[in-house]
Amino acid sequence: MDITRYSYYRDILPFLESVGIGVAERPLTATTFLPGLELGPNVIYVDPDKLKYPGDILHEAGHIALAQPHLRRLMGTDKMPEGWPEMGEEIAAILWSYAVLTHLNIPPEFVFHPDGYKNCSQWYIEQFTGKNYIGLPLLQWMGIAYTNQEIENGHPPFPSVKNWMRP
């Protein structure tokens, strides 16, 4: 079993479940934005036969984790506001997925694969491994990452987080 499938089943699914994000496998008939993935109310639907990059699950999980709680229930429905996610939420979800990778000790290439992120995957890897955490103020504002004041008071800096889900 390659690292992609191994991490998907062994590490990622139990982690997501432990933080309150559901993952359900089922056939997806519609064309989806990411192959084999679709968001539903606080759940990611995965079609294993169509899933091209299992690391994309973490990025989509980031959208669920960072959404305001009342929006999590609307995902995958026609009641979700147009324009969601906004650009800031997109950037924060990218950084959130990096925090998960670090937490689970999974290589960044698992999420930041060559076919993703508008050909900027390597750039994200370089930025994040170089501790240039683009989007960190958003994660701090959302209550996910520790603020600078909390870090000064002894809490660990990013990529450690205080909450995996936006309160």
ABEGO torsion letter per residue (X at the ends): XBAAAAAAAAAAAAAAAAAGBBBBBBBBABBBABBGBBBBBGBBBBBAAABABAAAAAAAAAAAAABBAAAAAABGBAABBBGOBBAAAAAAAAAAAAAAAAAAGBBAAAABBAABGGGAAAAAAAAAAAGBBBGAAAAAAAGABBBAAAAAAGBBBOABBABABBX
